[in-house]
Amino acid sequence: MEKHGYGPDNRLAVKVATRNIAQYRGPAIILIDQMKEIYIDGELDAVETANWFPKIAPQGLHGRRQPVGHLQMSRALA
């Protein structure tokens, strides 16, 4: 990280999104804690389960959601 300009006085800020379930929150908190050692400050974004898939689903043109397979095939063809 220091090679890329990050250090104790210039830390990288990231948001770690996870479902708001204990079995997912725990590992996310551990990850955030471990990232501090390499100058990355993580913020936990606990998302309710009902909102999880809409949050991570890819969006197509005009804000319409596209099936995940569509996105993967598009990348494979590119």
C-alpha positions in Angstrom: 0.0 0.0 0.0 2.9 2.4 0.7 4.1 1.8 -2.8 0.8 3.2 -4.0 0.9 6.3 -1.8 -1.1 5.0 1.2 0.3 5.1 4.7 -0.5 6.1 8.3 -1.2 9.7 7.2 -3.0 8.8 4.0 -5.4 5.9 4.5 -7.7 4.3 1.9 -11.4 4.4 2.9 -13.7 1.6 1.8 -17.2 0.4 2.6 -17.7 -3.3 3.4 -21.3 -4.3 2.6 -22.7 -7.5 4.2 -26.1 -8.9 5.1 -27.3 -7.9 8.5 -27.0 -11.5 9.9 -24.6 -12.3 12.7 -22.8 -15.1 10.7 -22.0 -12.5 8.0 -21.4 -9.5 10.2 -18.7 -11.2 12.4 -16.3 -12.0 9.5 -16.9 -8.5 8.0 -15.9 -6.9 11.3 -12.8 -9.1 11.4 -11.9 -8.2 7.8 -12.3 -4.5 8.6 -10.0 -4.9 11.7 -7.3 -6.7 9.7 -7.4 -4.1 6.9 -6.4 -1.4 9.4 -2.9 -3.0 9.4 -2.4 -2.1 5.7 -3.8 1.4 6.0 -7.3 0.7 4.8 -10.2 2.1 6.9 -13.3 0.1 6.4 -16.9 1.1 7.2 -19.5 -1.6 7.8 -22.7 -1.4 5.7 -25.1 -3.9 7.2 -27.9 -4.5 4.7 -31.2 -6.1 5.6 -31.6 -9.5 3.9 -34.7 -8.3 1.9 -32.6 -5.4 0.5 -29.4 -7.5 -0.2 -30.1 -8.9 -3.7 -31.4 -5.6 -5.1 -28.3 -3.9 -3.8 -25.8 -6.3 -5.5 -27.8 -7.1 -8.7 -26.3 -5.5 -11.8 -28.2 -2.7 -13.4 -28.7 -2.4 -17.1 -29.7 0.6 -19.2 -32.3 2.9 -17.8 -31.8 1.5 -14.3 -33.5 -1.8 -15.1 -32.1 -4.8 -13.3 -30.4 -7.4 -15.5 -30.0 -11.1 -14.7 -26.6 -11.9 -13.3 -26.0 -14.5 -16.1 -26.5 -11.7 -18.7 -23.7 -9.6 -17.1 -21.3 -12.6 -16.9 -22.0 -13.5 -20.6 -21.4 -9.9 -21.7 -18.1 -9.8 -20.0 -17.1 -13.2 -21.5 -17.9 -12.0 -25.0 -16.0 -8.7 -24.6 
